[in-house]
């Protein structure tokens, strides 16, 4: 039986950390969390961007409001914490890349995985 993975939080500094390490980033803000989602029968990791960015020292919400699940590359993700000017990027993971390539038939998935 596999051990369930812990939720990772995506910070305005571009780092993804689990809850135990949030205190090591006291001047950062949580933009969202990493969420496995199904995309055409393949499990990929998405950035679940929250409606509101919160300080890493704040209590974590049980069910944050998510406005978008980002699977592909995204640039200019703005931190929504008041006064924070950080812009970050989310880069596509390998599983999502392979899914995208197979969907559009651009490359053989077997060649990309090799």
Rosetta blueprint (number, residue, H / E / L):
1 X L
2 X L
3 X L
4 X L
5 X L
6 X L
7 X L
8 X E
9 X E
10 X E
11 X E
12 X L
13 X L
14 X L
15 X L
16 X E
17 X E
18 X E
19 X H
20 X H
21 X H
22 X H
23 X H
24 X H
25 X L
26 X L
27 X L
28 X L
29 X E
30 X E
31 X E
32 X E
33 X E
34 X E
35 X E
36 X E
37 X E
38 X E
39 X E
40 X L
41 X L
42 X E
43 X E
44 X E
45 X E
46 X E
47 X E
48 X E
49 X E
50 X E
51 X E
52 X E
53 X E
54 X E
55 X E
56 X L
57 X L
58 X L
59 X L
60 X L
61 X L
62 X L
63 X L
64 X L
65 X L
66 X E
67 X E
68 X E
69 X E
70 X E
71 X L
72 X L
73 X L
74 X E
75 X E
76 X E
77 X E
78 X E
79 X L
80 X L
81 X L
82 X L
83 X L
84 X L
85 X L
86 X L
87 X E
88 X E
89 X E
90 X E
91 X L
92 X L
93 X L
94 X H
95 X H
96 X H
97 X H
98 X H
99 X H
100 X H
101 X H
102 X H
103 X H
104 X H
105 X L
106 X L
107 X L
108 X L
109 X H
110 X H
111 X H
112 X H
113 X H
114 X L
